[in-house]
């Protein structure tokens, strides 16, 4: 049984901390172990990052770009290896991992490699008589990062890509249930990047707390739950650290009577149940014109039952795999068990099989806006459906949750689509689609979904600071 190691200062380093088991969400069997890193090991990782920053910050954008391109190429060359590790950790269908996630990670690294050479700022000029002013865009320093278990490799790349491109150094902790691809990425990066630029420490929530509270990092970035984000923000405030938070979501899909209901049903089902619904932008709430409510529900159920099947990684018919771990399985089941009497389970609503953490794709109708299943993020394969009678009601229902990450509008009315894209209080709004991503556009939300942007040049800028330089002309 393999035991994972930290990567500190470019070297794979065994930990003296206690070990915990890596458990397959497919079989429930233990397939490896990883350490809970000690405070001394976290100190060592930050010391390595601090030492490396002194020289890394002085590299040119062209140098950083070249190294990130090399890292992207190395990841692309090992796509099958990474897909195997990711599937083992998460239980995701193996056949689609390369195209769905590994290739995306490669593209995202290449995007940020290009962003390194596209620094933005005001032109140098004489804004005051006798003085020339210009703006420097600089790296922030050492960055602490914590990534989740739903997209282990993607989320690591979303974090390290902009941070490295901007000239920062990193100490990153992956989720304790899905650490393998992050460790492997760091091992490969150690052959390409200078020692200490990218460090990985393994561990649990306590290890994450050590990262956040450590005096060295100038920025803490986390993708995780709202609870975790609030804890990080509170802790970071004591030391005035910058915070970058990508948290939960409760994305509505607003379906109007004029849309193609078959197309909407297919798109929403895929966006709801892809990755077992473990996606902050997943379609979780269908809001549909009351005049076509029953017709859409019928189509949603039919498409779910025919296409949204869960199964093991090698099951050719599986659209999604298990939820990540037994605690998450219990959380999803708890939402179903607590449904109010006025709710109806149209399909699913149960664990599937006796082994692993599989939960059937579930659609719930008859619910109300203040129900728990509407207001709280489930992070599992559960979709709710609510009718609306007017545009005003549709907008109020959509915006009437604490989250504000993503939404979609399904209509043939161009003016309506533009009005809703303006008025929906979400960081991303899709029109007649739900869930596609591109590296070039920002990802991030408002309200309890956090602040800061991943991807795009806006994500790059979040890992920089600006400095005004003013020189006398005398």
C-alpha positions as CSV (number, residue, x, y, z in Angstrom):
1,X,0.0,0.0,0.0
2,X,1.5,3.3,-1.1
3,X,2.0,6.2,1.4
4,X,1.9,9.7,-0.2
5,X,4.5,12.2,0.7
6,X,4.6,16.0,1.0
7,X,6.5,17.9,-1.7
8,X,8.6,20.6,0.1
9,X,11.4,22.6,-1.6
10,X,11.1,20.4,-4.7
11,X,11.7,17.2,-2.8
12,X,9.3,14.4,-1.9
13,X,9.4,14.4,1.9
14,X,8.0,11.9,4.3
15,X,5.9,13.2,7.1
16,X,6.2,12.3,10.8
17,X,2.5,13.0,11.3
18,X,-0.2,10.4,11.7
19,X,-1.4,8.6,8.6
20,X,-5.0,8.3,7.4
21,X,-6.5,5.9,4.9
22,X,-7.5,6.8,1.4
23,X,-10.8,5.0,0.8
24,X,-12.4,4.3,-2.5
25,X,-15.9,5.8,-2.9
26,X,-16.6,3.0,-5.3
27,X,-15.8,0.0,-3.3
28,X,-15.2,1.3,0.3
29,X,-11.8,-0.3,0.3
30,X,-8.5,1.3,1.4
31,X,-6.1,1.8,-1.4
32,X,-3.4,4.1,0.1
33,X,-2.5,6.4,2.9
34,X,-1.5,10.0,3.4
35,X,-0.1,11.9,6.3
36,X,-1.6,14.6,8.5
37,X,1.3,17.1,8.2
38,X,2.7,18.5,11.4
39,X,3.1,22.2,12.3
40,X,6.9,21.8,11.7
41,X,6.3,20.5,8.2
42,X,4.0,23.4,7.4
43,X,6.7,25.7,8.7
44,X,9.2,24.0,6.5
45,X,7.0,24.4,3.4
46,X,6.5,28.1,4.0
47,X,10.2,28.6,4.6
48,X,10.9,26.9,1.3
49,X,8.3,29.1,-0.4
50,X,9.8,32.2,1.2
51,X,13.3,31.4,0.1
52,X,12.2,30.6,-3.5
53,X,10.2,33.9,-3.7
54,X,13.3,36.0,-3.4
55,X,14.4,34.8,-6.8
56,X,11.2,33.7,-8.5
57,X,9.7,37.2,-8.2
58,X,12.6,38.5,-10.3
59,X,12.1,36.1,-13.2
60,X,10.7,37.7,-16.3
61,X,7.2,37.0,-17.5
62,X,8.7,35.2,-20.5
63,X,10.7,32.9,-18.2
64,X,7.6,32.1,-16.2
65,X,5.6,31.6,-19.3
66,X,8.1,29.0,-20.7
67,X,8.1,27.0,-17.5
68,X,4.3,26.9,-17.3
69,X,4.2,25.8,-20.9
70,X,6.6,23.0,-20.0
71,X,4.4,22.0,-17.0
72,X,1.4,22.0,-19.2
73,X,3.2,19.8,-21.8
74,X,4.3,17.4,-19.0
75,X,0.7,17.1,-17.8
76,X,-0.6,16.5,-21.3
77,X,2.0,13.8,-21.8
78,X,0.8,12.0,-18.7
79,X,-2.9,12.5,-19.2
80,X,-3.7,8.8,-18.9
81,X,-1.7,8.5,-15.6
82,X,-3.6,11.5,-14.1
83,X,-6.9,10.1,-15.3
84,X,-6.2,6.8,-13.5
85,X,-5.3,8.6,-10.3
86,X,-8.2,11.0,-10.4
87,X,-10.7,8.1,-11.1
88,X,-9.3,6.1,-8.2
89,X,-9.6,9.1,-5.8
90,X,-13.0,10.3,-6.9
91,X,-14.7,7.3,-8.6
92,X,-15.5,9.4,-11.7
93,X,-16.1,7.6,-15.0
94,X,-12.7,6.8,-16.4
95,X,-13.6,7.2,-20.1
96,X,-14.4,10.9,-20.0
97,X,-11.7,12.1,-17.5
98,X,-9.1,13.0,-20.1
99,X,-11.4,15.1,-22.3
100,X,-13.5,16.5,-19.5
101,X,-10.8,17.5,-16.9
102,X,-7.2,16.6,-17.8
103,X,-7.3,18.4,-21.2
104,X,-9.0,21.4,-19.5
105,X,-6.3,21.6,-16.9
106,X,-3.6,21.6,-19.7
107,X,-5.5,24.4,-21.5
108,X,-5.8,26.4,-18.3
109,X,-2.1,26.2,-17.6
110,X,-1.4,27.4,-21.1
111,X,-3.8,30.3,-20.7
112,X,-2.0,31.5,-17.6
113,X,1.3,31.0,-19.2
114,X,0.1,33.6,-21.8
115,X,-1.4,35.9,-19.1
116,X,2.1,36.2,-17.5
117,X,3.1,38.4,-20.5
118,X,0.0,40.5,-20.6
119,X,0.3,42.8,-17.7
120,X,-2.2,45.6,-17.4
121,X,-1.9,49.1,-16.0
122,X,-2.1,52.8,-16.8
123,X,0.3,54.3,-19.2
124,X,3.3,56.3,-17.7
125,X,2.6,60.0,-18.0
126,X,2.9,63.3,-16.2
127,X,-0.3,63.3,-14.1
128,X,1.3,66.0,-11.9
129,X,3.4,68.8,-13.3
130,X,7.1,67.9,-12.9
131,X,6.6,64.2,-12.2
132,X,6.2,61.1,-14.2
133,X,4.0,58.3,-12.7
134,X,3.7,54.7,-13.7
135,X,2.2,51.6,-12.2
136,X,4.0,48.4,-11.4
137,X,2.1,45.1,-11.3
138,X,3.9,42.8,-8.8
139,X,3.4,39.4,-7.3
140,X,1.9,39.4,-3.8
141,X,4.3,37.0,-2.2
142,X,3.9,33.6,-0.7
143,X,0.4,32.2,-1.2
144,X,-1.5,29.6,0.9
145,X,-4.0,27.6,-1.1
146,X,-6.6,24.9,-0.1
147,X,-8.4,22.9,-2.8
148,X,-11.5,20.6,-2.6
149,X,-12.4,17.1,-3.6
150,X,-14.9,17.6,-6.4
151,X,-12.3,18.5,-9.1
152,X,-8.9,17.8,-7.4
153,X,-6.7,18.4,-10.4
154,X,-8.7,21.2,-12.0
155,X,-9.0,23.1,-8.8
156,X,-5.2,22.8,-8.1
157,X,-4.5,24.2,-11.6
158,X,-7.0,27.0,-11.1
159,X,-5.0,28.0,-8.0
160,X,-1.4,27.5,-9.1
161,X,-1.8,28.7,-12.7
162,X,-2.4,32.4,-12.0
163,X,-0.3,32.4,-8.8
164,X,2.8,31.1,-10.6
165,X,2.3,33.2,-13.7
166,X,2.2,36.3,-11.5
167,X,5.5,35.4,-9.8
168,X,4.2,34.1,-6.4
169,X,5.3,31.0,-4.6
170,X,2.8,28.5,-3.2
171,X,2.0,26.2,-0.3
172,X,-1.0,24.1,-1.2
173,X,-3.1,21.6,0.7
174,X,-5.4,19.3,-1.3
175,X,-8.5,17.7,0.2
176,X,-7.6,14.8,2.4
177,X,-9.8,12.4,0.4
178,X,-8.4,13.2,-3.1
179,X,-4.7,14.1,-2.8
180,X,-3.1,11.9,-5.5
181,X,-3.2,14.1,-8.6
182,X,-2.0,17.2,-6.7
183,X,1.0,15.4,-5.3
184,X,1.8,13.9,-8.7
185,X,1.5,17.4,-10.3
186,X,3.9,18.8,-7.6
187,X,6.4,16.0,-8.2
188,X,6.4,16.7,-11.9
189,X,6.6,20.5,-11.3
190,X,9.7,19.8,-9.1
191,X,11.5,18.7,-12.3
192,X,10.6,21.9,-14.1
193,X,10.2,24.8,-11.6
194,X,12.9,26.1,-9.2
195,X,12.9,24.4,-5.8
196,X,10.3,25.8,-3.3
197,X,8.2,27.6,-5.9
198,X,5.3,25.0,-5.6
199,X,5.0,23.1,-2.3
200,X,2.3,20.6,-1.3
201,X,1.5,19.6,2.3
202,X,-1.1,16.9,3.0
203,X,-3.5,16.8,5.9
204,X,-6.9,17.4,7.2
205,X,-8.8,20.5,8.4
206,X,-6.3,21.1,11.2
207,X,-3.5,21.2,8.5
208,X,-5.6,23.7,6.6
209,X,-6.0,25.8,9.7
210,X,-2.2,25.8,10.1
211,X,-1.8,27.1,6.6
212,X,-4.4,29.9,7.0
213,X,-3.1,31.1,10.3
214,X,0.6,30.9,9.4
215,X,2.2,34.4,9.5
216,X,4.1,33.9,6.1
217,X,1.4,33.9,3.4
218,X,0.2,37.3,2.1
219,X,-2.9,35.7,0.4
220,X,-5.0,32.8,1.3
221,X,-7.1,31.2,-1.5
222,X,-9.6,28.5,-0.9
223,X,-12.3,26.6,-2.8
224,X,-14.7,25.0,-0.4
225,X,-17.8,25.4,1.6
226,X,-19.4,28.6,2.9
227,X,-18.6,27.5,6.4
228,X,-14.9,27.0,5.6
229,X,-14.8,30.3,3.7
230,X,-16.1,32.2,6.6
231,X,-13.6,30.6,9.0
232,X,-10.8,31.4,6.6
233,X,-11.9,35.0,6.2
234,X,-12.2,35.4,10.0
235,X,-8.8,33.9,10.6
236,X,-7.1,35.9,7.8
237,X,-8.6,39.2,9.1
238,X,-6.6,38.9,12.3
239,X,-3.4,39.3,10.2
240,X,-4.9,41.4,7.4
241,X,-4.1,38.7,4.8
242,X,-5.8,39.0,1.5
243,X,-8.5,36.3,0.9
244,X,-9.7,34.7,-2.3
245,X,-12.8,32.7,-1.8
246,X,-14.7,30.4,-4.2
247,X,-17.5,28.9,-2.2
248,X,-20.9,27.3,-2.7
249,X,-23.6,27.7,-5.2
250,X,-27.3,27.1,-5.7
251,X,-27.7,27.7,-9.4
252,X,-31.2,28.3,-10.9
253,X,-32.1,27.4,-14.4
254,X,-35.0,29.6,-15.5
255,X,-37.1,28.0,-18.2
256,X,-39.7,30.1,-20.1
257,X,-42.6,28.7,-22.1
258,X,-41.2,29.8,-25.5
259,X,-38.0,27.7,-25.2
260,X,-37.3,24.3,-26.8
261,X,-38.3,22.1,-23.8
262,X,-36.5,19.1,-25.1
263,X,-33.2,21.0,-25.4
264,X,-33.7,22.6,-22.0
265,X,-34.4,19.3,-20.3
266,X,-31.3,17.6,-21.8
267,X,-29.0,20.6,-21.0
268,X,-30.4,20.9,-17.4
269,X,-30.1,17.2,-16.6
270,X,-26.5,17.1,-17.8
271,X,-25.7,20.2,-15.8
272,X,-27.5,18.9,-12.7
273,X,-26.0,15.5,-12.5
274,X,-22.6,15.8,-14.1
275,X,-20.0,14.8,-11.5
276,X,-22.8,13.6,-9.2
277,X,-24.0,17.2,-8.8
278,X,-20.7,18.0,-6.9
279,X,-20.2,21.2,-8.7
280,X,-20.7,24.7,-7.3
281,X,-22.2,25.8,-10.7
282,X,-24.4,22.7,-11.1
283,X,-28.0,23.4,-12.1
284,X,-29.8,22.7,-8.8
285,X,-33.1,24.6,-9.1
286,X,-35.3,24.6,-12.1
287,X,-37.7,27.6,-12.2
288,X,-40.2,27.0,-14.9
289,X,-43.2,28.9,-16.4
290,X,-46.3,27.3,-14.7
291,X,-47.9,26.8,-18.1
292,X,-45.3,24.2,-19.1
293,X,-44.3,23.0,-15.7
294,X,-45.8,19.5,-16.0
295,X,-44.5,19.0,-19.6
296,X,-40.9,20.0,-18.5
297,X,-41.0,17.8,-15.4
298,X,-42.0,14.8,-17.6
299,X,-39.1,15.5,-20.0
300,X,-36.6,16.0,-17.1
301,X,-37.6,12.7,-15.5
302,X,-37.5,10.8,-18.8
303,X,-34.1,12.2,-19.7
304,X,-32.8,11.5,-16.2
305,X,-33.9,7.9,-16.2
306,X,-32.5,7.2,-19.6
307,X,-29.2,9.1,-19.5
308,X,-28.3,10.2,-15.9
309,X,-27.2,6.8,-14.6
310,X,-24.6,6.4,-11.8
311,X,-22.0,3.6,-11.8
312,X,-18.4,2.5,-11.3
313,X,-15.6,4.2,-13.3
314,X,-15.5,1.3,-15.8
315,X,-19.2,1.2,-16.4
316,X,-19.8,2.4,-20.0
317,X,-23.3,3.4,-19.2
318,X,-22.5,5.6,-16.2
319,X,-23.0,9.3,-16.6
320,X,-21.6,10.0,-13.2
321,X,-19.9,8.2,-10.4
322,X,-20.4,8.1,-6.6
323,X,-20.4,11.1,-4.3
324,X,-17.1,11.6,-2.7
325,X,-17.3,10.0,0.7
326,X,-19.7,8.4,3.3
327,X,-20.2,11.7,5.1
328,X,-21.3,13.4,1.8
329,X,-23.6,10.4,1.0
330,X,-25.2,10.8,4.4
331,X,-25.6,14.6,3.9
332,X,-27.4,14.0,0.5
333,X,-29.6,11.4,2.0
334,X,-30.4,13.7,5.0
335,X,-31.8,16.4,2.7
336,X,-34.1,13.7,1.1
337,X,-35.2,12.3,4.5
338,X,-36.1,15.8,5.7
339,X,-38.2,16.7,2.7
340,X,-41.5,18.3,3.8
341,X,-44.8,16.6,3.3
342,X,-45.7,18.8,0.4
343,X,-42.7,17.7,-1.7
344,X,-42.8,14.9,-4.2
345,X,-39.8,12.8,-5.4
346,X,-40.4,12.4,-9.1
347,X,-37.4,10.1,-9.6
348,X,-34.5,8.8,-7.6
349,X,-34.3,9.8,-3.9
350,X,-32.2,6.9,-2.7
351,X,-28.8,5.3,-2.3
352,X,-28.0,3.0,-5.2
353,X,-26.4,-0.3,-4.3
354,X,-25.0,-1.6,-1.0
355,X,-21.3,-0.8,-1.8
356,X,-19.7,2.6,-2.3
357,X,-21.3,6.0,-2.2
358,X,-23.7,5.9,-5.1
359,X,-26.8,8.0,-5.1
360,X,-29.4,8.0,-7.8
361,X,-30.2,11.1,-9.8
362,X,-33.1,12.7,-8.0
363,X,-35.8,15.2,-9.0
364,X,-38.0,16.8,-6.4
365,X,-41.2,18.8,-7.2
366,X,-43.8,20.5,-5.1
367,X,-41.3,22.3,-3.0
368,X,-41.5,25.9,-1.7
369,X,-39.0,28.7,-1.7
370,X,-38.3,28.6,2.0
371,X,-37.7,24.8,2.1
372,X,-34.3,23.7,3.1
373,X,-33.8,21.8,-0.1
374,X,-34.1,25.1,-2.0
375,X,-32.1,27.4,0.3
376,X,-29.1,25.2,1.2
377,X,-26.4,23.7,-1.0
378,X,-26.7,19.9,-1.2
379,X,-23.7,19.2,-3.4
380,X,-25.1,16.0,-4.7
381,X,-27.3,14.7,-7.6
382,X,-30.6,16.4,-6.5
383,X,-32.6,18.8,-8.7
384,X,-35.7,20.7,-7.5
385,X,-38.4,22.2,-9.7
386,X,-40.6,25.2,-8.9
387,X,-43.2,26.9,-11.1
388,X,-43.5,30.7,-11.6
389,X,-46.3,32.9,-13.0
390,X,-44.4,36.0,-14.2
391,X,-41.0,37.3,-15.0
392,X,-41.0,39.2,-11.7
393,X,-41.7,36.1,-9.7
394,X,-39.1,34.1,-11.6
395,X,-36.4,36.7,-10.8
396,X,-37.4,36.9,-7.2
397,X,-37.2,33.1,-6.8
398,X,-33.9,32.9,-8.6
399,X,-32.2,35.6,-6.5
400,X,-33.9,34.6,-3.3
401,X,-31.1,32.4,-1.9
402,X,-27.9,33.2,-0.1
403,X,-25.7,32.0,-3.0
404,X,-24.8,33.9,-6.1
405,X,-22.4,31.9,-8.3
406,X,-24.2,30.9,-11.5
407,X,-27.5,30.8,-13.3
408,X,-29.0,30.1,-16.7
409,X,-31.9,31.4,-18.7
410,X,-33.7,29.3,-21.3
411,X,-35.7,31.4,-23.8
412,X,-36.0,32.3,-27.5
413,X,-36.8,36.0,-26.5
414,X,-33.5,37.9,-27.0
415,X,-34.6,40.9,-25.0
416,X,-35.8,38.8,-22.1
417,X,-32.4,37.0,-22.0
418,X,-30.6,40.3,-21.9
419,X,-32.9,41.6,-19.1
420,X,-32.3,38.5,-17.0
421,X,-28.6,38.5,-17.6
422,X,-28.6,42.0,-16.2
423,X,-30.9,41.4,-13.2
424,X,-29.8,37.9,-12.1
425,X,-27.5,38.4,-9.1
426,X,-25.0,35.8,-10.1
427,X,-21.3,35.9,-11.2
428,X,-22.0,33.8,-14.3
429,X,-25.2,33.7,-16.4
430,X,-25.6,31.3,-19.3
431,X,-28.2,31.7,-22.0
432,X,-29.7,28.5,-23.4
433,X,-26.9,26.5,-21.9
434,X,-25.6,25.7,-18.4
435,X,-22.1,24.8,-17.1
436,X,-19.7,25.2,-20.1
437,X,-16.4,26.9,-19.0
438,X,-13.6,28.5,-21.0
439,X,-10.2,29.5,-19.6
440,X,-10.5,33.0,-21.0
441,X,-13.6,34.0,-18.9
442,X,-13.9,34.7,-15.2
443,X,-15.4,32.3,-12.7
444,X,-16.6,33.6,-9.3
445,X,-19.7,34.8,-7.5
446,X,-21.2,37.2,-5.0
447,X,-22.9,36.9,-1.6
448,X,-22.2,33.6,0.1
449,X,-20.6,32.3,-3.0
450,X,-17.5,34.2,-2.1
451,X,-15.3,36.8,-3.8
452,X,-12.4,36.9,-6.2
453,X,-12.2,35.3,-9.6
454,X,-10.7,32.1,-11.0
455,X,-9.7,31.7,-14.6
456,X,-9.2,34.6,-17.1
457,X,-7.0,37.7,-16.7
458,X,-9.2,38.7,-13.8
459,X,-8.1,35.6,-11.9
460,X,-4.5,36.5,-12.8
461,X,-4.9,40.0,-11.5
462,X,-6.2,38.7,-8.2
463,X,-2.7,37.2,-7.6
464,X,-1.0,40.6,-8.1
465,X,-0.6,43.9,-6.3
466,X,-0.1,47.3,-7.9
467,X,2.4,49.9,-6.9
468,X,2.5,53.6,-7.9
469,X,6.0,54.9,-8.7
470,X,6.4,58.6,-9.0
471,X,9.6,60.2,-10.2
472,X,10.6,63.9,-10.2
473,X,11.7,65.2,-13.5
474,X,14.0,67.8,-11.9
